[in-house]
């Protein structure tokens, strides 16, 4: 899923969001956090998946095996994520 990692900054086209690398025991992933008025938003990008969590409870994950291409995964991930980034609520 190198394409998603290469394009991770496109996932958060906001000045108040930036990705930080997180060194895990088996892999490095990237996380961006955004405190919205109604709930916290965390965005995660791994080599083979991307996802986001709302308020530490609602998890939406997009895994490579579930999509015919990386582009499809990225497109659907952005479609699901963009309302939360636009509205800030």
Buried (B, 14 or more C-beta within 10 A) or exposed (E): BEEBBEBBEEBBEEEEBEBEEEEEEEEEBBEBEBEBEEBEBBBBBBEEBBBBBBEEEEEEEBEBEEBEEBEEBBEBBBEBBEEBBEEEE
